[in-house]
Amino acid sequence: MEGPAVQGRVFTIEKECTACNKCIEVCPVDMANRVYKSLDRKRKIAVNSKYCISCGACIKICDHNARDYTDDTEDFLWIWQWGILSISLSLHRPR
């Protein structure tokens, strides 16, 4: 799994990960990281998006730039805008 194959907001860039364990050490959630062997049999640490709370501690501590995040602000604003618009339209509908 190389590059941003993203399920959650925080993800691992596999080719940069050296499995130094710093991300695991600073993570406040026990199950938010999983250790595995890549196709080239090197040990790697991936984000377990099921448990990750996207606090960003692992991004700050990683000396290898192996952690990053997906900025979902645009998606959020789009959903929020259209949600508000649809609520507003339904409230002003003649009965």
Chimera marker file (.cmm) of the C-alpha trace (Angstrom):
<marker_set name="trace">
<marker id="1" x="0.000" y="0.000" z="0.000" r="1" g="1" b="0" radius="0.5"/>
<marker id="2" x="2.123" y="2.912" z="-1.207" r="1" g="1" b="0" radius="0.5"/>
<marker id="3" x="1.265" y="6.584" z="-1.151" r="1" g="1" b="0" radius="0.5"/>
<marker id="4" x="-2.007" y="8.011" z="0.023" r="1" g="1" b="0" radius="0.5"/>
<marker id="5" x="-4.273" y="4.995" z="-0.194" r="1" g="1" b="0" radius="0.5"/>
<marker id="6" x="-6.422" y="6.742" z="2.334" r="1" g="1" b="0" radius="0.5"/>
<marker id="7" x="-9.320" y="5.434" z="4.347" r="1" g="1" b="0" radius="0.5"/>
<marker id="8" x="-8.990" y="7.874" z="7.227" r="1" g="1" b="0" radius="0.5"/>
<marker id="9" x="-7.487" y="11.296" z="7.485" r="1" g="1" b="0" radius="0.5"/>
<marker id="10" x="-4.030" y="10.265" z="8.734" r="1" g="1" b="0" radius="0.5"/>
<marker id="11" x="-2.122" y="7.783" z="6.589" r="1" g="1" b="0" radius="0.5"/>
<marker id="12" x="1.324" y="6.222" z="6.147" r="1" g="1" b="0" radius="0.5"/>
<marker id="13" x="3.551" y="6.760" z="3.134" r="1" g="1" b="0" radius="0.5"/>
<marker id="14" x="4.995" y="3.251" z="3.022" r="1" g="1" b="0" radius="0.5"/>
<marker id="15" x="8.190" y="3.976" z="1.090" r="1" g="1" b="0" radius="0.5"/>
<marker id="16" x="9.199" y="6.555" z="3.730" r="1" g="1" b="0" radius="0.5"/>
<marker id="17" x="8.391" y="4.433" z="6.801" r="1" g="1" b="0" radius="0.5"/>
<marker id="18" x="11.399" y="2.919" z="8.591" r="1" g="1" b="0" radius="0.5"/>
<marker id="19" x="9.339" y="1.360" z="11.407" r="1" g="1" b="0" radius="0.5"/>
<marker id="20" x="11.215" y="3.351" z="14.045" r="1" g="1" b="0" radius="0.5"/>
<marker id="21" x="8.145" y="3.077" z="16.355" r="1" g="1" b="0" radius="0.5"/>
<marker id="22" x="8.056" y="6.787" z="17.252" r="1" g="1" b="0" radius="0.5"/>
<marker id="23" x="4.503" y="7.018" z="15.914" r="1" g="1" b="0" radius="0.5"/>
<marker id="24" x="3.420" y="4.160" z="18.166" r="1" g="1" b="0" radius="0.5"/>
<marker id="25" x="5.159" y="5.694" z="21.189" r="1" g="1" b="0" radius="0.5"/>
<marker id="26" x="3.317" y="9.040" z="20.929" r="1" g="1" b="0" radius="0.5"/>
<marker id="27" x="-0.068" y="7.696" z="19.847" r="1" g="1" b="0" radius="0.5"/>
<marker id="28" x="-2.743" y="8.025" z="22.560" r="1" g="1" b="0" radius="0.5"/>
<marker id="29" x="-4.750" y="5.121" z="21.086" r="1" g="1" b="0" radius="0.5"/>
<marker id="30" x="-3.420" y="1.569" z="21.538" r="1" g="1" b="0" radius="0.5"/>
<marker id="31" x="-4.926" y="0.083" z="18.376" r="1" g="1" b="0" radius="0.5"/>
<marker id="32" x="-4.390" y="3.032" z="15.989" r="1" g="1" b="0" radius="0.5"/>
<marker id="33" x="-1.225" y="1.571" z="14.435" r="1" g="1" b="0" radius="0.5"/>
<marker id="34" x="-0.551" y="-1.821" z="12.943" r="1" g="1" b="0" radius="0.5"/>
<marker id="35" x="2.812" y="-3.385" z="12.170" r="1" g="1" b="0" radius="0.5"/>
<marker id="36" x="3.181" y="-5.414" z="8.984" r="1" g="1" b="0" radius="0.5"/>
<marker id="37" x="5.750" y="-6.533" z="6.431" r="1" g="1" b="0" radius="0.5"/>
<marker id="38" x="5.693" y="-4.843" z="3.040" r="1" g="1" b="0" radius="0.5"/>
<marker id="39" x="6.049" y="-6.701" z="-0.243" r="1" g="1" b="0" radius="0.5"/>
<marker id="40" x="9.820" y="-6.318" z="-0.013" r="1" g="1" b="0" radius="0.5"/>
<marker id="41" x="9.636" y="-7.957" z="3.466" r="1" g="1" b="0" radius="0.5"/>
<marker id="42" x="10.531" y="-4.774" z="5.358" r="1" g="1" b="0" radius="0.5"/>
<marker id="43" x="8.748" y="-3.977" z="8.603" r="1" g="1" b="0" radius="0.5"/>
<marker id="44" x="6.323" y="-1.035" z="8.307" r="1" g="1" b="0" radius="0.5"/>
<marker id="45" x="3.760" y="0.681" z="10.523" r="1" g="1" b="0" radius="0.5"/>
<marker id="46" x="0.406" y="1.661" z="9.061" r="1" g="1" b="0" radius="0.5"/>
<marker id="47" x="-2.416" y="3.756" z="10.459" r="1" g="1" b="0" radius="0.5"/>
<marker id="48" x="-5.414" y="1.706" z="11.509" r="1" g="1" b="0" radius="0.5"/>
<marker id="49" x="-8.108" y="4.166" z="10.464" r="1" g="1" b="0" radius="0.5"/>
<marker id="50" x="-10.740" y="2.252" z="12.412" r="1" g="1" b="0" radius="0.5"/>
<marker id="51" x="-9.144" y="3.452" z="15.660" r="1" g="1" b="0" radius="0.5"/>
<marker id="52" x="-7.148" y="6.556" z="14.657" r="1" g="1" b="0" radius="0.5"/>
<marker id="53" x="-8.530" y="9.769" z="16.183" r="1" g="1" b="0" radius="0.5"/>
<marker id="54" x="-6.525" y="11.992" z="13.779" r="1" g="1" b="0" radius="0.5"/>
<marker id="55" x="-4.751" y="13.876" z="16.572" r="1" g="1" b="0" radius="0.5"/>
<marker id="56" x="-1.623" y="14.368" z="14.402" r="1" g="1" b="0" radius="0.5"/>
<marker id="57" x="0.911" y="13.379" z="17.089" r="1" g="1" b="0" radius="0.5"/>
<marker id="58" x="2.471" y="10.802" z="14.752" r="1" g="1" b="0" radius="0.5"/>
<marker id="59" x="2.816" y="13.349" z="11.949" r="1" g="1" b="0" radius="0.5"/>
<marker id="60" x="4.699" y="15.750" z="14.219" r="1" g="1" b="0" radius="0.5"/>
<marker id="61" x="7.078" y="13.104" z="15.616" r="1" g="1" b="0" radius="0.5"/>
<marker id="62" x="7.959" y="11.321" z="12.355" r="1" g="1" b="0" radius="0.5"/>
<marker id="63" x="11.502" y="12.236" z="11.274" r="1" g="1" b="0" radius="0.5"/>
<marker id="64" x="11.037" y="10.393" z="7.973" r="1" g="1" b="0" radius="0.5"/>
<marker id="65" x="7.913" y="12.242" z="6.756" r="1" g="1" b="0" radius="0.5"/>
<marker id="66" x="6.135" y="8.900" z="6.569" r="1" g="1" b="0" radius="0.5"/>
<marker id="67" x="2.879" y="10.190" z="8.027" r="1" g="1" b="0" radius="0.5"/>
<marker id="68" x="0.563" y="12.682" z="6.406" r="1" g="1" b="0" radius="0.5"/>
<marker id="69" x="-3.097" y="13.602" z="6.402" r="1" g="1" b="0" radius="0.5"/>
<marker id="70" x="-5.881" y="14.196" z="3.947" r="1" g="1" b="0" radius="0.5"/>
<marker id="71" x="-7.429" y="17.622" z="4.258" r="1" g="1" b="0" radius="0.5"/>
<marker id="72" x="-11.162" y="17.074" z="3.985" r="1" g="1" b="0" radius="0.5"/>
<marker id="73" x="-12.116" y="20.718" z="4.580" r="1" g="1" b="0" radius="0.5"/>
<marker id="74" x="-13.440" y="21.209" z="1.042" r="1" g="1" b="0" radius="0.5"/>
<marker id="75" x="-15.617" y="18.089" z="1.280" r="1" g="1" b="0" radius="0.5"/>
<marker id="76" x="-16.913" y="19.159" z="4.688" r="1" g="1" b="0" radius="0.5"/>
<marker id="77" x="-17.782" y="22.663" z="3.477" r="1" g="1" b="0" radius="0.5"/>
<marker id="78" x="-19.511" y="21.303" z="0.386" r="1" g="1" b="0" radius="0.5"/>
<marker id="79" x="-21.621" y="18.890" z="2.441" r="1" g="1" b="0" radius="0.5"/>
<marker id="80" x="-22.361" y="21.586" z="5.001" r="1" g="1" b="0" radius="0.5"/>
<marker id="81" x="-23.361" y="24.118" z="2.330" r="1" g="1" b="0" radius="0.5"/>
<marker id="82" x="-25.692" y="21.712" z="0.526" r="1" g="1" b="0" radius="0.5"/>
<marker id="83" x="-27.096" y="20.384" z="3.801" r="1" g="1" b="0" radius="0.5"/>
<marker id="84" x="-27.959" y="23.914" z="4.950" r="1" g="1" b="0" radius="0.5"/>
<marker id="85" x="-29.407" y="24.740" z="1.529" r="1" g="1" b="0" radius="0.5"/>
<marker id="86" x="-31.642" y="21.657" z="1.499" r="1" g="1" b="0" radius="0.5"/>
<marker id="87" x="-32.839" y="22.338" z="5.071" r="1" g="1" b="0" radius="0.5"/>
<marker id="88" x="-33.516" y="25.957" z="4.182" r="1" g="1" b="0" radius="0.5"/>
<marker id="89" x="-35.428" y="24.978" z="1.030" r="1" g="1" b="0" radius="0.5"/>
<marker id="90" x="-37.547" y="22.473" z="2.923" r="1" g="1" b="0" radius="0.5"/>
<marker id="91" x="-38.378" y="25.049" z="5.613" r="1" g="1" b="0" radius="0.5"/>
<marker id="92" x="-39.540" y="27.615" z="3.033" r="1" g="1" b="0" radius="0.5"/>
<marker id="93" x="-41.613" y="25.210" z="0.959" r="1" g="1" b="0" radius="0.5"/>
<marker id="94" x="-45.278" y="26.298" z="0.702" r="1" g="1" b="0" radius="0.5"/>
<marker id="95" x="-47.651" y="23.912" z="2.425" r="1" g="1" b="0" radius="0.5"/>
<link id1="1" id2="2" r="1" g="1" b="0" radius="0.2"/>
<link id1="2" id2="3" r="1" g="1" b="0" radius="0.2"/>
<link id1="3" id2="4" r="1" g="1" b="0" radius="0.2"/>
<link id1="4" id2="5" r="1" g="1" b="0" radius="0.2"/>
<link id1="5" id2="6" r="1" g="1" b="0" radius="0.2"/>
<link id1="6" id2="7" r="1" g="1" b="0" radius="0.2"/>
<link id1="7" id2="8" r="1" g="1" b="0" radius="0.2"/>
<link id1="8" id2="9" r="1" g="1" b="0" radius="0.2"/>
<link id1="9" id2="10" r="1" g="1" b="0" radius="0.2"/>
<link id1="10" id2="11" r="1" g="1" b="0" radius="0.2"/>
<link id1="11" id2="12" r="1" g="1" b="0" radius="0.2"/>
<link id1="12" id2="13" r="1" g="1" b="0" radius="0.2"/>
<link id1="13" id2="14" r="1" g="1" b="0" radius="0.2"/>
<link id1="14" id2="15" r="1" g="1" b="0" radius="0.2"/>
<link id1="15" id2="16" r="1" g="1" b="0" radius="0.2"/>
<link id1="16" id2="17" r="1" g="1" b="0" radius="0.2"/>
<link id1="17" id2="18" r="1" g="1" b="0" radius="0.2"/>
<link id1="18" id2="19" r="1" g="1" b="0" radius="0.2"/>
<link id1="19" id2="20" r="1" g="1" b="0" radius="0.2"/>
<link id1="20" id2="21" r="1" g="1" b="0" radius="0.2"/>
<link id1="21" id2="22" r="1" g="1" b="0" radius="0.2"/>
<link id1="22" id2="23" r="1" g="1" b="0" radius="0.2"/>
<link id1="23" id2="24" r="1" g="1" b="0" radius="0.2"/>
<link id1="24" id2="25" r="1" g="1" b="0" radius="0.2"/>
<link id1="25" id2="26" r="1" g="1" b="0" radius="0.2"/>
<link id1="26" id2="27" r="1" g="1" b="0" radius="0.2"/>
<link id1="27" id2="28" r="1" g="1" b="0" radius="0.2"/>
<link id1="28" id2="29" r="1" g="1" b="0" radius="0.2"/>
<link id1="29" id2="30" r="1" g="1" b="0" radius="0.2"/>
<link id1="30" id2="31" r="1" g="1" b="0" radius="0.2"/>
<link id1="31" id2="32" r="1" g="1" b="0" radius="0.2"/>
<link id1="32" id2="33" r="1" g="1" b="0" radius="0.2"/>
<link id1="33" id2="34" r="1" g="1" b="0" radius="0.2"/>
<link id1="34" id2="35" r="1" g="1" b="0" radius="0.2"/>
<link id1="35" id2="36" r="1" g="1" b="0" radius="0.2"/>
<link id1="36" id2="37" r="1" g="1" b="0" radius="0.2"/>
<link id1="37" id2="38" r="1" g="1" b="0" radius="0.2"/>
<link id1="38" id2="39" r="1" g="1" b="0" radius="0.2"/>
<link id1="39" id2="40" r="1" g="1" b="0" radius="0.2"/>
<link id1="40" id2="41" r="1" g="1" b="0" radius="0.2"/>
<link id1="41" id2="42" r="1" g="1" b="0" radius="0.2"/>
<link id1="42" id2="43" r="1" g="1" b="0" radius="0.2"/>
<link id1="43" id2="44" r="1" g="1" b="0" radius="0.2"/>
<link id1="44" id2="45" r="1" g="1" b="0" radius="0.2"/>
<link id1="45" id2="46" r="1" g="1" b="0" radius="0.2"/>
<link id1="46" id2="47" r="1" g="1" b="0" radius="0.2"/>
<link id1="47" id2="48" r="1" g="1" b="0" radius="0.2"/>
<link id1="48" id2="49" r="1" g="1" b="0" radius="0.2"/>
<link id1="49" id2="50" r="1" g="1" b="0" radius="0.2"/>
<link id1="50" id2="51" r="1" g="1" b="0" radius="0.2"/>
<link id1="51" id2="52" r="1" g="1" b="0" radius="0.2"/>
<link id1="52" id2="53" r="1" g="1" b="0" radius="0.2"/>
<link id1="53" id2="54" r="1" g="1" b="0" radius="0.2"/>
<link id1="54" id2="55" r="1" g="1" b="0" radius="0.2"/>
<link id1="55" id2="56" r="1" g="1" b="0" radius="0.2"/>
<link id1="56" id2="57" r="1" g="1" b="0" radius="0.2"/>
<link id1="57" id2="58" r="1" g="1" b="0" radius="0.2"/>
<link id1="58" id2="59" r="1" g="1" b="0" radius="0.2"/>
<link id1="59" id2="60" r="1" g="1" b="0" radius="0.2"/>
<link id1="60" id2="61" r="1" g="1" b="0" radius="0.2"/>
<link id1="61" id2="62" r="1" g="1" b="0" radius="0.2"/>
<link id1="62" id2="63" r="1" g="1" b="0" radius="0.2"/>
<link id1="63" id2="64" r="1" g="1" b="0" radius="0.2"/>
<link id1="64" id2="65" r="1" g="1" b="0" radius="0.2"/>
<link id1="65" id2="66" r="1" g="1" b="0" radius="0.2"/>
<link id1="66" id2="67" r="1" g="1" b="0" radius="0.2"/>
<link id1="67" id2="68" r="1" g="1" b="0" radius="0.2"/>
<link id1="68" id2="69" r="1" g="1" b="0" radius="0.2"/>
<link id1="69" id2="70" r="1" g="1" b="0" radius="0.2"/>
<link id1="70" id2="71" r="1" g="1" b="0" radius="0.2"/>
<link id1="71" id2="72" r="1" g="1" b="0" radius="0.2"/>
<link id1="72" id2="73" r="1" g="1" b="0" radius="0.2"/>
<link id1="73" id2="74" r="1" g="1" b="0" radius="0.2"/>
<link id1="74" id2="75" r="1" g="1" b="0" radius="0.2"/>
<link id1="75" id2="76" r="1" g="1" b="0" radius="0.2"/>
<link id1="76" id2="77" r="1" g="1" b="0" radius="0.2"/>
<link id1="77" id2="78" r="1" g="1" b="0" radius="0.2"/>
<link id1="78" id2="79" r="1" g="1" b="0" radius="0.2"/>
<link id1="79" id2="80" r="1" g="1" b="0" radius="0.2"/>
<link id1="80" id2="81" r="1" g="1" b="0" radius="0.2"/>
<link id1="81" id2="82" r="1" g="1" b="0" radius="0.2"/>
<link id1="82" id2="83" r="1" g="1" b="0" radius="0.2"/>
<link id1="83" id2="84" r="1" g="1" b="0" radius="0.2"/>
<link id1="84" id2="85" r="1" g="1" b="0" radius="0.2"/>
<link id1="85" id2="86" r="1" g="1" b="0" radius="0.2"/>
<link id1="86" id2="87" r="1" g="1" b="0" radius="0.2"/>
<link id1="87" id2="88" r="1" g="1" b="0" radius="0.2"/>
<link id1="88" id2="89" r="1" g="1" b="0" radius="0.2"/>
<link id1="89" id2="90" r="1" g="1" b="0" radius="0.2"/>
<link id1="90" id2="91" r="1" g="1" b="0" radius="0.2"/>
<link id1="91" id2="92" r="1" g="1" b="0" radius="0.2"/>
<link id1="92" id2="93" r="1" g="1" b="0" radius="0.2"/>
<link id1="93" id2="94" r="1" g="1" b="0" radius="0.2"/>
<link id1="94" id2="95" r="1" g="1" b="0" radius="0.2"/>
</marker_set>
